[in-house]
């Protein structure tokens, strides 16, 4: 499978209905159905002023997604990255690392010099370490899945 990703970084109001549907479907397919986490996926953070949606398309198919939240939404002092998702059949195809590289570029464009904090699934700790994040908490359960807080400092 040849994968060539076209990245789009958009605010909520810039998303067209197809992009919004694609993003929400991918998130629900992974976080609610695949991971069997029954929680309010539509949490109003998508349309907060300053939120950026990063969409990765292979042709017309959304295969990777995440959202970037400004300071004060997830954490009082830090912008954050969340809802990191790769479509199941594209996992292991080399999309995850370019997704995070692009996310960090978009963070730097929107919040230059700011540290970034995330709530990461614990089994993905090594993935995030490769992108400069450090573990800053003990394990905690979020929707019955082990998570850890991680921080990427700008200096």
C-alpha positions as CSV (number, residue, x, y, z in Angstrom):
1,X,0.0,0.0,0.0
2,X,1.5,3.3,-1.1
3,X,0.7,6.1,1.3
4,X,1.1,9.8,0.5
5,X,-0.4,12.1,3.1
6,X,-1.8,15.5,2.4
7,X,-2.0,17.4,5.7
8,X,-4.6,20.0,6.4
9,X,-4.6,22.2,9.6
10,X,-7.9,23.9,10.1
11,X,-9.9,25.7,12.8
12,X,-13.4,24.4,13.4
13,X,-15.0,27.1,11.3
14,X,-12.6,26.3,8.4
15,X,-13.6,22.6,8.3
16,X,-16.1,21.7,5.6
17,X,-18.9,19.3,6.4
18,X,-17.1,16.3,4.8
19,X,-13.9,17.0,6.8
20,X,-15.8,17.4,10.0
21,X,-17.7,14.2,9.4
22,X,-14.5,12.3,8.5
23,X,-12.8,13.5,11.6
24,X,-15.7,12.6,13.9
25,X,-16.2,9.2,12.3
26,X,-12.5,8.3,12.7
27,X,-12.5,9.4,16.3
28,X,-15.7,7.5,17.2
29,X,-14.5,4.4,15.3
30,X,-11.3,4.3,17.3
31,X,-12.0,5.8,20.7
32,X,-15.6,4.7,21.3
33,X,-16.0,1.6,19.2
34,X,-12.5,0.0,18.9
35,X,-11.4,0.9,22.5
36,X,-14.9,0.5,23.9
37,X,-14.8,3.8,25.8
38,X,-18.3,5.2,26.3
39,X,-17.7,8.9,26.9
40,X,-18.9,12.2,25.4
41,X,-16.7,12.3,22.3
42,X,-18.3,15.6,21.3
43,X,-16.9,17.6,24.2
44,X,-17.2,21.2,22.9
45,X,-13.4,21.5,22.7
46,X,-13.5,21.1,18.9
47,X,-14.9,24.5,18.4
48,X,-13.0,26.4,21.1
49,X,-11.3,29.5,19.8
50,X,-7.7,28.5,18.9
51,X,-8.3,24.8,18.5
52,X,-6.7,23.4,15.4
53,X,-7.7,20.1,13.7
54,X,-4.9,18.3,11.9
55,X,-6.2,16.0,9.2
56,X,-4.1,13.6,7.1
57,X,-5.6,12.4,3.9
58,X,-4.4,9.6,1.6
59,X,-6.2,10.6,-1.5
60,X,-9.8,11.2,-0.4
61,X,-9.5,9.0,2.7
62,X,-8.9,10.5,6.1
63,X,-6.2,8.2,7.6
64,X,-4.8,10.3,10.5
65,X,-6.1,13.0,12.8
66,X,-5.4,14.9,15.9
67,X,-6.5,18.1,17.5
68,X,-4.4,20.9,19.1
69,X,-5.9,22.7,22.0
70,X,-4.8,26.1,23.2
71,X,-3.6,26.8,26.7
72,X,-6.5,26.8,29.2
73,X,-8.6,24.1,27.6
74,X,-7.0,20.8,28.8
75,X,-4.4,22.4,31.0
76,X,-4.3,25.9,32.5
77,X,-0.7,26.6,31.6
78,X,-0.1,24.5,28.4
79,X,-1.4,23.9,25.0
80,X,-2.1,20.3,24.3
81,X,-2.4,17.6,21.7
82,X,-5.1,15.1,21.8
83,X,-7.4,12.7,20.0
84,X,-4.4,11.3,18.1
85,X,-5.8,8.7,15.7
86,X,-4.6,6.6,12.8
87,X,-7.1,4.6,10.9
88,X,-6.8,0.9,11.8
89,X,-5.7,-0.4,8.4
90,X,-3.0,2.3,8.1
91,X,-1.3,1.5,11.4
92,X,2.3,0.3,10.9
93,X,2.5,2.1,7.6
94,X,4.7,5.0,8.8
95,X,2.0,7.6,9.4
96,X,2.2,8.1,13.1
97,X,5.6,9.8,13.3
98,X,4.9,12.2,10.4
99,X,1.6,13.0,12.1
100,X,3.4,14.0,15.3
101,X,6.1,15.9,13.5
102,X,3.4,17.9,11.7
103,X,1.5,18.4,14.9
104,X,4.6,19.9,16.6
105,X,5.2,22.2,13.6
106,X,1.6,23.5,13.9
107,X,2.0,23.9,17.6
108,X,5.1,26.0,17.1
109,X,3.3,28.1,14.4
110,X,0.4,28.8,16.8
111,X,2.1,28.9,20.1
112,X,5.8,29.7,19.5
113,X,8.1,28.7,22.4
114,X,5.3,27.1,24.4
115,X,5.7,23.8,26.2
116,X,3.1,21.1,25.2
117,X,1.4,18.8,27.6
118,X,-0.4,15.6,26.7
119,X,-2.4,12.8,28.3
120,X,-0.9,9.8,26.6
121,X,-2.0,6.2,26.7
122,X,0.8,4.6,28.7
123,X,1.7,1.9,26.1
124,X,2.6,4.8,23.7
125,X,5.2,6.3,26.0
126,X,8.1,5.4,23.8
127,X,6.4,6.8,20.7
128,X,6.0,10.2,22.4
129,X,9.5,10.1,23.9
130,X,10.8,9.9,20.3
131,X,9.2,13.3,19.7
132,X,10.7,15.0,22.8
133,X,8.0,14.3,25.4
134,X,9.0,13.3,29.0
135,X,6.8,11.5,31.4
136,X,5.7,13.8,34.2
137,X,3.2,11.7,36.2
138,X,2.4,8.2,37.5
139,X,-0.1,6.1,35.6
140,X,-3.7,7.1,36.0
141,X,-6.9,5.6,34.5
142,X,-8.7,7.7,31.9
143,X,-11.8,5.9,30.6
144,X,-10.4,2.7,32.1
145,X,-7.2,2.9,30.0
146,X,-3.8,3.5,31.6
147,X,-2.6,7.0,30.8
148,X,0.4,9.2,31.8
149,X,0.9,12.9,31.6
150,X,3.8,13.9,29.3
151,X,5.5,17.3,28.7
152,X,7.5,18.5,25.7
153,X,9.5,21.6,26.8
154,X,10.5,24.2,24.3
155,X,14.0,24.6,25.5
